[in-house]
Amino acid sequence: MKFLWNLAKKNLSRSRTRTMVSVIAIAIAIISVVFLRGMIGGLLDSTFENHIHYVAGHIRLIDKEYELKEHMLSLKYSVNGFEEEGYESIGEKLLQIEGVDQIVPRLKFGAMVSHEDKMVTMMGWGVDPAEEIRFTEINQQIVEGRMIKPGERELIMGAGLMDKIKKKVGDKVTFLYSTAFDAFRGSTYQIVGKIQSNLDLLNDNLFFLPLDRAQEILEMPGEVTELLIITPDYEQAAGVLPKIEDFLTRNDNTGKYTLQLWNRDYQMIELFAMARTIYNFIYIFIILLACFVLINTLIMIVNERTREIGMMSALGLKSQEILYLFAMEGIIIGALGSGIGVIIGGIITKVFSIIGIDFGAAMEGMNADLMFEPVFYTVFSLENLIFAFILGVVVVTIACIIPARMAARLEPNEALR
C-alpha cells in the first residue's frame, strides 16, 4: 500500500498544471461551504436568539384563547393563576420544577401617541426590570439614560420610535390605550432611557414600562399576558416540557392554559430548523460541482496512461490495486483542496464574524414581526472547519471511484495495443 501511495504522489507531479486546477476547484468549493455554513449559522442563530428573547422564551405559558387573539394584543385572556390568585403563584410553583431556571412575566398591549395631527401606533410591554435584564440583557442596548424601575411612572423606548414622536430622554410622553374593560384612557410617563437596536421590533415599535404600573393602568392586578419559562439552555427545553405539562394537568382543572415550545409551535422557526438540514445537501451539491473538474482530470489521466496501466497489469498489479492507485490520486487532490479551502474559508469567516454582514437594504420594509437583524455575524467554529474538510474529502473520494473503476477494468492486452 505504501508503494501505491508513493506512486500516486509521483503521478500527480507529472501534470502539475492539471493537478493545480483540480486542487483550486476543490478549494473554491470548500471556501464556499465554510463561508456559507458560517453565514447561514449566524443568520439562524441570531434569528433564534431574538425569537427566544422577544417572542417565545424557551417555553411560553399563555391562555388558550390568547393564542388566537394575540395579533390583536387582546387583554381579555390573561395569565392570572389557577383560581385567579395572580400569576405569581404559578411562577413560584414553576420554579420548583427541575430544569426551570427563570420565569419572565410580560404584559403586552397596544398604544398610540398623537403627534402633529397623526396617531403613531406602538406596543407597550409591562415587564419586571430585573427579570428582563437577566434574560435579554436589554440594558446593554440602552445607549442613553437607564433602565426603568418598579413602581415608577417611567418608560424606555426605541430610538426609531422616539424619532417618530420627536421625543428625547427626559421628556414626558402621553400615550393612549384601552384597558382590559375596553375603557379608553391616556397616561403620561417620563422617558428615562433610549434603546438602540438592529431589531426593528425594539427600535421602531416598542416601549417598556414597569409591570406593576402596566397592571395598574390596564386594570389587570396580578395579571400578565404571558409567562416565559426559561431553562438553562434552549436545547434542554424539550426535555423539561413534559414535566411542566404534567404540572398543568394536575393543577389546571379548567384547561385554561397551554404551553408553546420555542421551536415547535411557530411555523417560521420550524421552517428555519428544517432549512438547516436542507442546506447540508446544498453544501454537498457545491462540492459535487467542483468534483466534475477532478473527475474530468482523472479520466484524461486514465486515457493518457492506458498503455502504462496495461504494462502495470502485465507486470502483476491487480485490478483492485489499480483502483486504489487512482482513488489515492483523487484523495490527495481532495485533501489538498479541502485543506487550502478550510484555511482560506476559515479566515474569511473569522473576519466577517467580527465586522458582520449588512443586509439592511435587502431587508428594508420587512415585517418587524420577523426576528431578522439587518446586520448579522458569521459563526466561526472549529466544528464548521472540520465538517467542511471531512465533507470535501469524503465527497471527492466517492467521486473518484468513477475514473478509478475505468482504469481498473482495462484489460492488459487491450491497453497495450
Sine and cosine of phi, psi and omega as CSV:
sin_phi,cos_phi,sin_psi,cos_psi,sin_omega,cos_omega
0.00,0.00,-0.60,0.80,0.02,-1.00
-0.89,0.46,-0.60,0.80,0.03,-1.00
-0.88,0.47,-0.70,0.72,0.01,-1.00
-0.90,0.43,-0.63,0.78,0.00,-1.00
-0.89,0.45,-0.72,0.70,0.01,-1.00
-0.91,0.42,-0.61,0.79,0.02,-1.00
-0.92,0.39,-0.62,0.79,0.03,-1.00
-0.89,0.46,-0.69,0.73,0.02,-1.00
-0.91,0.42,-0.63,0.78,0.00,-1.00
-0.92,0.39,-0.65,0.76,-0.01,-1.00
-0.89,0.45,-0.61,0.79,-0.01,-1.00
-0.91,0.41,-0.51,0.86,0.00,-1.00
-0.97,0.23,-0.16,0.99,0.00,-1.00
-0.96,0.27,-0.45,0.89,0.04,-1.00
-0.73,-0.68,0.97,0.23,-0.16,-0.99
-0.92,0.40,-0.60,0.80,-0.02,-1.00
-0.88,0.47,-0.73,0.68,-0.01,-1.00
-0.91,0.42,-0.63,0.78,0.03,-1.00
-0.89,0.45,-0.69,0.72,-0.02,-1.00
-0.90,0.43,-0.62,0.78,0.03,-1.00
-0.87,0.49,-0.69,0.72,0.01,-1.00
-0.91,0.41,-0.68,0.73,0.02,-1.00
-0.88,0.48,-0.69,0.72,-0.01,-1.00
-0.90,0.44,-0.65,0.76,0.01,-1.00
-0.88,0.48,-0.71,0.71,0.03,-1.00
-0.91,0.42,-0.66,0.75,-0.01,-1.00
-0.88,0.48,-0.69,0.73,0.01,-1.00
-0.88,0.47,-0.66,0.75,0.02,-1.00
-0.89,0.45,-0.68,0.73,-0.01,-1.00
-0.93,0.36,-0.62,0.78,0.08,-1.00
-0.84,0.54,-0.70,0.71,0.00,-1.00
-0.89,0.46,-0.68,0.74,-0.02,-1.00
-0.91,0.42,-0.73,0.68,-0.01,-1.00
-0.87,0.50,-0.73,0.68,-0.05,-1.00
-0.94,0.35,-0.72,0.70,-0.02,-1.00
-0.89,0.46,-0.66,0.75,0.00,-1.00
-0.91,0.41,-0.63,0.77,0.07,-1.00
-0.91,0.40,-0.63,0.78,-0.02,-1.00
-0.93,0.36,-0.74,0.67,0.01,-1.00
-0.89,0.45,-0.66,0.75,0.03,-1.00
-0.88,0.48,-0.68,0.74,0.03,-1.00
-0.90,0.44,-0.68,0.73,0.00,-1.00
-0.89,0.45,-0.74,0.67,-0.04,-1.00
-0.93,0.37,-0.66,0.75,-0.02,-1.00
-0.89,0.46,-0.69,0.72,0.00,-1.00
-0.92,0.39,-0.60,0.80,0.03,-1.00
-0.92,0.40,-0.70,0.71,0.03,-1.00
-0.88,0.47,-0.68,0.74,-0.02,-1.00
-0.89,0.46,-0.71,0.70,0.02,-1.00
-0.91,0.42,-0.64,0.77,0.02,-1.00
-0.88,0.48,-0.69,0.73,0.01,-1.00
-0.92,0.40,-0.69,0.72,-0.06,-1.00
-0.93,0.36,-0.65,0.76,-0.21,-0.98
-0.89,-0.45,0.02,1.00,0.03,-1.00
-0.78,-0.62,-0.85,0.53,-0.31,-0.95
-0.91,-0.41,-0.29,0.96,-0.21,-0.98
0.88,0.48,-0.41,-0.91,0.15,-0.99
-1.00,0.03,-0.65,0.76,0.12,-0.99
-0.66,-0.75,0.67,-0.74,-0.02,-1.00
-0.89,-0.46,0.75,-0.67,0.05,-1.00
-0.96,-0.28,0.84,-0.54,0.00,-1.00
-0.63,-0.78,0.21,-0.98,0.15,-0.99
-0.94,0.34,0.65,-0.76,-0.02,-1.00
-0.84,0.54,-0.63,0.78,-0.01,-1.00
-0.95,0.31,-0.47,0.88,-0.01,-1.00
-0.90,0.44,-0.52,0.85,0.01,-1.00
-0.84,0.54,-0.57,0.82,-0.02,-1.00
-0.99,0.11,-0.41,0.91,-0.09,-1.00
-0.94,-0.33,0.10,1.00,-0.13,-0.99
-0.87,0.50,-0.63,0.78,-0.03,-1.00
-0.89,0.46,-0.32,0.95,0.04,-1.00
-1.00,-0.07,-0.01,1.00,-0.06,-1.00
0.80,0.59,0.71,0.70,-0.02,-1.00
-0.91,0.41,0.62,-0.79,0.06,-1.00
-0.96,-0.28,0.12,0.99,-0.06,-1.00
-0.98,0.21,-0.41,0.91,-0.14,-0.99
-0.85,-0.53,1.00,-0.02,-0.12,-0.99
-0.94,-0.35,0.18,-0.98,0.15,-0.99
-0.99,-0.12,0.93,-0.38,-0.08,-1.00
-0.66,-0.75,0.51,0.86,0.01,-1.00
1.00,-0.05,0.08,-1.00,0.00,-1.00
-0.99,0.12,-0.45,0.89,0.02,-1.00
-0.77,-0.64,0.59,0.81,0.02,-1.00
0.86,0.50,0.52,0.85,0.03,-1.00
-1.00,0.00,0.00,1.00,0.02,-1.00
0.94,-0.35,0.47,-0.88,-0.06,-1.00
-0.92,0.39,-0.42,0.91,-0.07,-1.00
-0.86,0.51,-0.57,0.82,-0.03,-1.00
-0.91,0.42,-0.63,0.77,0.06,-1.00
-0.92,0.40,-0.70,0.71,-0.02,-1.00
-0.86,0.51,-0.68,0.73,0.00,-1.00
-0.89,0.45,-0.65,0.76,0.00,-1.00
-0.94,0.33,-0.60,0.80,0.03,-1.00
-0.89,0.45,-0.60,0.80,-0.01,-1.00
-0.91,0.40,-0.31,0.95,0.02,-1.00
-0.99,0.13,-0.18,0.98,0.01,-1.00
-0.98,0.19,0.72,-0.69,0.00,-1.00
-0.88,0.47,0.77,-0.63,0.00,-1.00
0.98,-0.18,-0.21,0.98,0.06,-1.00
-1.00,-0.03,0.87,-0.49,-0.11,-0.99
-0.98,-0.20,-0.51,0.86,-0.10,-1.00
-0.37,-0.93,0.49,-0.87,0.11,-0.99
-0.85,-0.52,0.81,-0.58,-0.02,-1.00
-0.90,-0.44,0.95,-0.32,0.03,-1.00
-1.00,0.08,0.58,-0.81,0.08,-1.00
-0.61,-0.79,0.59,-0.81,0.07,-1.00
-0.82,-0.58,0.96,-0.28,-0.10,-1.00
-0.98,-0.20,0.66,-0.76,0.01,-1.00
-0.46,-0.89,0.38,-0.93,0.04,-1.00
-1.00,0.05,0.53,-0.85,0.01,-1.00
-0.50,-0.87,0.16,-0.99,0.08,-1.00
-0.43,-0.90,0.41,-0.91,-0.01,-1.00
-0.79,-0.61,0.70,-0.72,0.05,-1.00
-1.00,0.10,0.79,-0.61,0.02,-1.00
-0.55,-0.83,0.87,-0.49,0.04,-1.00
0.78,0.62,0.80,0.61,0.05,-1.00
0.90,0.43,0.27,0.96,0.05,-1.00
-0.82,-0.58,0.45,-0.89,0.06,-1.00
-0.97,-0.24,0.88,-0.47,0.03,-1.00
-1.00,-0.08,0.90,-0.44,-0.01,-1.00
-0.99,0.11,0.51,-0.86,-0.03,-1.00
-0.38,-0.92,0.02,-1.00,0.00,-1.00
-0.79,-0.61,0.72,-0.70,0.05,-1.00
-0.97,-0.26,0.64,-0.77,0.08,-1.00
-0.86,-0.52,0.89,-0.47,0.18,-0.98
-0.99,0.10,0.84,-0.54,-0.11,-0.99
-0.70,-0.71,0.38,-0.93,0.19,-0.98
-1.00,0.09,0.94,-0.35,-0.12,-0.99
-0.81,0.58,-0.69,0.73,-0.05,-1.00
-0.91,0.43,-0.71,0.71,-0.01,-1.00
-0.93,0.38,-0.60,0.80,-0.01,-1.00
-0.92,0.40,-0.66,0.75,0.03,-1.00
-0.91,0.42,-0.68,0.73,0.00,-1.00
-0.88,0.47,-0.62,0.78,-0.08,-1.00
-0.99,0.11,-0.79,0.62,-0.13,-0.99
-0.97,-0.23,-0.21,0.98,-0.10,-0.99
0.81,0.59,0.66,0.75,-0.02,-1.00
-0.87,0.49,-0.43,0.90,0.02,-1.00
-0.89,0.46,-0.42,0.91,0.02,-1.00
-0.94,0.35,-0.31,0.95,-0.01,-1.00
-0.98,-0.20,0.10,0.99,0.09,-1.00
-1.00,0.05,0.94,-0.33,-0.09,-1.00
-1.00,-0.05,-0.22,0.98,0.02,-1.00
-0.50,-0.87,0.70,-0.72,-0.01,-1.00
1.00,0.06,-0.54,-0.84,-0.09,-1.00
-0.56,-0.83,0.06,-1.00,0.05,-1.00
-0.98,0.21,0.46,-0.89,0.05,-1.00
-0.90,0.43,0.37,-0.93,0.04,-1.00
-0.88,-0.47,0.59,-0.81,0.02,-1.00
-0.85,0.53,0.63,-0.78,0.08,-1.00
0.99,0.12,-0.14,0.99,-0.05,-1.00
-0.99,-0.12,0.52,-0.85,0.05,-1.00
-1.00,0.07,0.97,0.25,-0.06,-1.00
-0.53,-0.85,0.33,-0.94,-0.01,-1.00
-0.51,-0.86,0.31,-0.95,0.17,-0.99
-0.88,-0.47,0.47,-0.88,-0.18,-0.98
-0.59,-0.81,0.48,-0.88,0.05,-1.00
-0.92,0.40,0.54,-0.84,-0.04,-1.00
-0.87,0.49,-0.65,0.76,0.00,-1.00
-0.91,0.43,-0.63,0.78,0.02,-1.00
-0.93,0.37,-0.61,0.79,0.04,-1.00
-0.90,0.44,-0.60,0.80,0.04,-1.00
-0.91,0.42,-0.62,0.79,-0.02,-1.00
-0.88,0.47,-0.62,0.79,-0.07,-1.00
-0.97,-0.22,0.13,0.99,0.08,-1.00
0.83,0.56,0.78,0.63,0.05,-1.00
-0.86,-0.52,0.35,-0.94,0.06,-1.00
-0.71,-0.71,0.19,-0.98,0.00,-1.00
-0.86,0.50,0.74,-0.67,-0.05,-1.00
0.97,-0.24,-0.38,0.93,0.03,-1.00
-0.97,0.25,0.34,-0.94,0.13,-0.99
-0.97,-0.23,0.58,-0.81,-0.01,-1.00
-0.75,-0.66,0.68,-0.73,0.06,-1.00
-0.97,-0.25,0.87,-0.49,0.00,-1.00
-0.90,-0.43,0.53,-0.85,-0.03,-1.00
-0.97,-0.26,0.51,-0.86,-0.07,-1.00
-0.27,-0.96,0.19,-0.98,0.10,-0.99
-0.94,-0.35,0.68,-0.73,0.02,-1.00
-0.98,0.18,0.02,-1.00,0.03,-1.00
-0.90,0.44,-0.32,0.95,0.01,-1.00
-0.97,-0.23,0.32,0.95,0.05,-1.00
0.91,0.43,0.38,0.93,0.10,-0.99
-1.00,0.10,0.73,-0.68,-0.03,-1.00
-1.00,0.03,0.86,-0.51,-0.09,-1.00
-0.75,-0.66,0.18,-0.98,0.12,-0.99
-0.67,-0.74,0.58,-0.81,0.03,-1.00
-0.69,-0.73,0.54,-0.84,0.01,-1.00
-0.92,-0.38,0.84,-0.55,-0.01,-1.00
-0.79,-0.61,0.39,-0.92,0.04,-1.00
-1.00,-0.07,0.69,-0.72,0.07,-1.00
-0.99,0.15,0.89,-0.46,-0.04,-1.00
-0.94,-0.35,-0.08,1.00,0.00,-1.00
-0.36,-0.93,0.52,-0.86,0.03,-1.00
-0.89,-0.46,0.80,-0.60,0.02,-1.00
-1.00,-0.09,0.76,-0.65,0.11,-0.99
-0.88,-0.48,0.92,-0.40,-0.09,-1.00
-0.66,-0.76,0.46,-0.89,0.12,-0.99
-0.97,0.24,-0.22,0.98,-0.05,-1.00
-1.00,0.02,0.85,-0.52,-0.06,-1.00
-0.85,0.53,-0.59,0.80,-0.01,-1.00
-0.82,0.57,-0.73,0.68,-0.03,-1.00
-0.97,0.25,-0.63,0.77,-0.15,-0.99
-0.98,0.20,-0.61,0.80,-0.20,-0.98
-0.89,-0.46,-0.16,0.99,-0.18,-0.98
-0.76,-0.65,-0.11,0.99,-0.30,-0.96
-0.75,-0.66,0.56,-0.83,0.24,-0.97
-0.69,-0.72,0.48,-0.88,-0.01,-1.00
-0.93,-0.38,0.63,-0.77,0.13,-0.99
-0.67,-0.74,0.32,-0.95,-0.02,-1.00
-0.86,0.52,0.64,-0.77,-0.05,-1.00
-0.86,0.51,-0.68,0.74,-0.03,-1.00
-0.90,0.44,-0.57,0.82,0.04,-1.00
-0.95,0.32,-0.62,0.78,0.04,-1.00
-0.90,0.44,-0.67,0.74,0.03,-1.00
-0.89,0.46,-0.60,0.80,-0.02,-1.00
-0.92,0.39,-0.76,0.65,-0.08,-1.00
-0.96,0.29,-0.45,0.89,-0.02,-1.00
-1.00,-0.02,-0.02,1.00,-0.01,-1.00
0.86,0.51,0.76,0.65,-0.02,-1.00
-0.73,-0.68,0.89,0.46,-0.01,-1.00
-0.89,0.46,0.76,-0.64,0.03,-1.00
0.95,0.31,0.22,0.98,-0.07,-1.00
-0.88,-0.47,0.52,-0.85,0.14,-0.99
-0.66,-0.75,0.27,-0.96,0.04,-1.00
-1.00,0.05,-0.34,0.94,0.00,-1.00
-0.34,-0.94,0.44,-0.90,0.17,-0.99
-0.86,-0.51,0.85,-0.53,0.08,-1.00
-1.00,-0.03,0.82,-0.58,-0.01,-1.00
-0.98,-0.19,0.85,-0.53,-0.11,-0.99
-0.93,-0.36,0.76,-0.65,0.07,-1.00
-0.97,-0.24,0.19,-0.98,0.00,-1.00
-0.84,0.55,-0.49,0.87,0.03,-1.00
-0.47,-0.88,0.63,-0.78,-0.08,-1.00
-0.88,0.48,-0.42,0.91,0.02,-1.00
-0.95,0.31,-0.28,0.96,0.03,-1.00
-1.00,0.00,-0.13,0.99,-0.11,-0.99
-0.87,0.49,-0.64,0.76,-0.02,-1.00
-0.89,0.46,-0.52,0.85,0.02,-1.00
-0.97,0.25,-0.47,0.88,0.00,-1.00
-0.99,0.12,-0.45,0.89,-0.08,-1.00
-0.79,0.61,-0.72,0.69,-0.01,-1.00
-0.86,0.51,-0.55,0.83,0.02,-1.00
-0.92,0.40,-0.64,0.77,0.00,-1.00
-0.95,0.31,-0.61,0.79,0.06,-1.00
-0.88,0.48,-0.65,0.76,0.04,-1.00
-0.90,0.43,-0.63,0.78,0.05,-1.00
-0.87,0.49,-0.70,0.71,0.02,-1.00
-0.92,0.39,-0.63,0.78,0.01,-1.00
-0.86,0.51,-0.62,0.78,-0.04,-1.00
-0.98,0.20,-0.45,0.89,-0.14,-0.99
-0.92,-0.39,-0.48,0.88,-0.06,-1.00
-1.00,-0.04,0.98,0.17,-0.09,-1.00
-0.92,0.39,-0.46,0.89,-0.04,-1.00
-1.00,0.00,-0.12,0.99,-0.03,-1.00
0.92,0.39,0.53,0.85,-0.07,-1.00
-0.94,0.35,-0.59,0.81,-0.19,-0.98
-0.96,-0.28,0.40,-0.92,0.08,-1.00
-0.70,-0.72,0.36,-0.93,-0.01,-1.00
-0.90,-0.44,0.61,-0.79,0.05,-1.00
-0.82,-0.58,0.85,-0.53,0.07,-1.00
-0.99,0.15,0.61,-0.79,-0.18,-0.98
-0.83,0.56,-0.55,0.84,-0.09,-1.00
-0.91,-0.42,0.12,0.99,-0.10,-0.99
-0.92,-0.40,-0.40,0.92,-0.12,-0.99
-0.91,-0.42,0.34,0.94,0.02,-1.00
-0.75,-0.66,0.93,-0.38,-0.16,-0.99
-0.84,0.54,-0.71,0.71,-0.05,-1.00
-0.89,0.46,-0.67,0.74,0.00,-1.00
-0.92,0.38,-0.61,0.79,0.06,-1.00
-0.88,0.47,-0.65,0.76,0.03,-1.00
-0.91,0.41,-0.65,0.76,0.02,-1.00
-0.90,0.44,-0.68,0.74,0.01,-1.00
-0.89,0.45,-0.63,0.78,0.06,-1.00
-0.92,0.40,-0.61,0.79,-0.02,-1.00
-0.89,0.45,-0.55,0.83,0.00,-1.00
-0.85,0.52,-0.61,0.79,0.04,-1.00
-0.95,0.30,-0.66,0.75,-0.01,-1.00
-0.88,0.47,-0.60,0.80,-0.01,-1.00
-0.88,0.48,-0.49,0.87,0.03,-1.00
-0.87,0.49,-0.59,0.80,0.05,-1.00
-0.94,0.34,-0.53,0.85,0.06,-1.00
-0.91,0.41,-0.64,0.77,0.03,-1.00
-0.88,0.48,-0.67,0.74,0.03,-1.00
-0.89,0.46,-0.66,0.75,0.00,-1.00
-0.88,0.47,-0.65,0.76,0.02,-1.00
-0.87,0.49,-0.69,0.72,0.00,-1.00
-0.93,0.37,-0.60,0.80,0.03,-1.00
-0.88,0.48,-0.60,0.80,0.05,-1.00
-0.87,0.50,-0.68,0.73,0.03,-1.00
-0.92,0.38,-0.49,0.87,-0.01,-1.00
-0.91,0.41,-0.40,0.92,0.04,-1.00
-0.87,0.49,-0.59,0.80,0.06,-1.00
-0.90,0.43,-0.71,0.71,-0.01,-1.00
-0.91,0.41,-0.70,0.71,0.01,-1.00
-0.87,0.49,-0.69,0.73,0.03,-1.00
-0.87,0.49,-0.66,0.75,0.02,-1.00
-0.88,0.47,-0.73,0.69,-0.03,-1.00
-0.93,0.37,-0.58,0.82,0.05,-1.00
-0.90,0.43,-0.66,0.75,0.06,-1.00
-0.89,0.46,-0.64,0.77,0.03,-1.00
-0.90,0.44,-0.68,0.73,0.02,-1.00
-0.87,0.50,-0.72,0.70,0.00,-1.00
-0.90,0.44,-0.62,0.78,-0.02,-1.00
-0.96,0.29,-0.47,0.88,-0.08,-1.00
-0.95,-0.32,0.45,0.89,-0.02,-1.00
-0.85,0.53,-0.75,0.67,0.00,-1.00
-0.90,0.43,-0.61,0.79,0.02,-1.00
-0.90,0.44,-0.65,0.76,0.03,-1.00
-0.90,0.43,-0.67,0.75,0.04,-1.00
-0.88,0.48,-0.66,0.75,0.02,-1.00
-0.89,0.45,-0.69,0.73,0.00,-1.00
-0.89,0.45,-0.62,0.78,0.03,-1.00
-0.91,0.41,-0.67,0.75,0.00,-1.00
-0.90,0.43,-0.50,0.86,-0.01,-1.00
-1.00,0.09,0.04,1.00,0.12,-0.99
0.93,-0.38,0.03,1.00,0.03,-1.00
-0.96,0.27,0.82,-0.57,-0.06,-1.00
-0.97,0.25,0.37,-0.93,0.01,-1.00
-0.85,0.53,-0.64,0.77,0.00,-1.00
-0.90,0.44,-0.60,0.80,0.01,-1.00
-0.94,0.34,-0.57,0.82,0.08,-1.00
-0.91,0.42,-0.65,0.76,0.05,-1.00
-0.87,0.49,-0.71,0.70,0.03,-1.00
-0.86,0.50,-0.65,0.76,-0.04,-1.00
-0.86,0.51,-0.78,0.63,-0.03,-1.00
-0.95,0.30,-0.53,0.85,0.07,-1.00
-0.90,0.43,-0.63,0.78,0.04,-1.00
-0.90,0.44,-0.61,0.79,0.04,-1.00
-0.88,0.48,-0.67,0.74,0.04,-1.00
-0.92,0.40,-0.64,0.77,0.00,-1.00
-0.89,0.45,-0.65,0.76,0.02,-1.00
-0.88,0.47,-0.72,0.70,0.03,-1.00
-0.88,0.47,-0.69,0.72,0.00,-1.00
-0.89,0.45,-0.67,0.74,-0.01,-1.00
-0.92,0.39,-0.67,0.74,0.03,-1.00
-0.89,0.46,-0.75,0.66,0.00,-1.00
-0.88,0.47,-0.67,0.74,0.00,-1.00
-0.91,0.41,-0.65,0.76,0.02,-1.00
-0.89,0.46,-0.74,0.68,0.03,-1.00
-0.89,0.45,-0.69,0.72,-0.01,-1.00
-0.89,0.46,-0.65,0.76,0.01,-1.00
-0.91,0.42,-0.66,0.75,-0.01,-1.00
-0.90,0.43,-0.79,0.62,-0.03,-1.00
-0.92,0.39,-0.71,0.71,0.02,-1.00
-0.88,0.48,-0.62,0.79,0.04,-1.00
-0.90,0.44,-0.65,0.76,0.02,-1.00
-0.89,0.45,-0.73,0.69,0.00,-1.00
-0.88,0.47,-0.70,0.72,-0.01,-1.00
-0.90,0.44,-0.64,0.77,0.03,-1.00
-0.89,0.46,-0.67,0.74,0.00,-1.00
-0.87,0.50,-0.74,0.67,-0.04,-1.00
-0.97,0.24,-0.26,0.97,0.12,-0.99
-0.96,0.28,-0.27,0.96,0.02,-1.00
-0.99,-0.16,-0.74,0.67,-0.09,-1.00
-1.00,0.01,-0.35,0.94,0.02,-1.00
0.98,0.19,0.18,-0.98,0.03,-1.00
-0.84,-0.55,0.81,-0.58,-0.07,-1.00
-0.99,-0.14,0.92,-0.38,0.08,-1.00
-0.94,-0.34,0.45,0.89,-0.08,-1.00
-0.83,0.55,-0.70,0.72,-0.03,-1.00
-0.91,0.42,-0.64,0.77,-0.03,-1.00
-0.94,0.34,-0.49,0.87,-0.06,-1.00
-0.99,-0.10,0.04,1.00,-0.03,-1.00
-0.88,0.47,0.76,-0.65,0.00,-1.00
1.00,0.06,-0.01,1.00,0.00,-1.00
-0.94,0.33,0.55,-0.84,-0.02,-1.00
-0.83,0.55,0.77,-0.64,-0.03,-1.00
-0.91,0.41,-0.33,0.94,0.02,-1.00
-0.93,0.37,-0.38,0.92,0.07,-1.00
-0.98,0.20,0.79,-0.62,-0.13,-0.99
-0.99,0.11,0.72,0.70,0.04,-1.00
-1.00,-0.02,0.66,-0.75,0.16,-0.99
-0.98,-0.21,0.66,-0.75,-0.01,-1.00
-0.91,0.41,-0.43,0.90,0.06,-1.00
-0.89,-0.45,0.85,-0.53,0.07,-1.00
-0.73,-0.68,0.28,-0.96,-0.14,-0.99
-0.89,-0.46,0.70,-0.72,0.02,-1.00
-0.91,0.42,0.42,-0.91,0.03,-1.00
-0.99,-0.12,0.89,-0.46,0.08,-1.00
-0.98,-0.19,0.88,-0.48,-0.02,-1.00
-0.51,-0.86,0.49,-0.87,0.05,-1.00
-0.90,0.44,-0.58,0.82,0.01,-1.00
-0.87,0.50,-0.64,0.77,0.02,-1.00
-0.90,0.44,-0.68,0.73,-0.02,-1.00
-0.92,0.40,-0.69,0.72,0.01,-1.00
-0.90,0.43,-0.68,0.74,0.03,-1.00
-0.84,0.54,-0.75,0.67,-0.04,-1.00
-0.91,0.42,-0.66,0.75,-0.01,-1.00
-0.91,0.43,-0.76,0.65,-0.02,-1.00
-0.89,0.45,-0.68,0.73,0.02,-1.00
-0.86,0.50,-0.69,0.73,0.00,-1.00
-0.88,0.47,-0.74,0.67,-0.03,-1.00
-0.90,0.43,-0.69,0.73,-0.04,-1.00
-0.91,0.42,-0.75,0.66,-0.03,-1.00
-0.90,0.44,-0.68,0.73,0.01,-1.00
-0.90,0.44,-0.66,0.75,0.01,-1.00
-0.87,0.49,-0.70,0.71,0.02,-1.00
-0.90,0.44,-0.66,0.75,-0.01,-1.00
-0.90,0.43,-0.51,0.86,-0.03,-1.00
-0.95,0.32,-0.26,0.97,-0.03,-1.00
-0.88,0.47,-0.55,0.84,-0.05,-1.00
-0.87,0.49,-0.85,0.52,0.02,-1.00
-0.93,0.36,-0.50,0.87,0.00,-1.00
-0.91,0.42,-0.64,0.77,0.04,-1.00
-0.92,0.39,-0.58,0.82,0.06,-1.00
-0.86,0.52,-0.69,0.72,-0.01,-1.00
-0.92,0.38,-0.64,0.77,-0.06,-1.00
-0.93,0.36,-0.43,0.90,-0.05,-1.00
-1.00,0.08,-0.14,0.99,-0.01,-1.00
-0.91,0.42,0.75,-0.66,0.08,-1.00
-0.98,0.18,0.70,-0.72,-0.05,-1.00
-0.83,0.56,-0.70,0.72,-0.05,-1.00
-0.93,0.37,-0.56,0.83,0.03,-1.00
-0.96,0.29,-0.64,0.77,-0.05,-1.00
-0.92,0.39,-0.51,0.86,-0.05,-1.00
-0.99,0.15,-0.18,0.98,-0.02,-1.00
-0.96,0.28,0.00,0.00,0.00,0.00
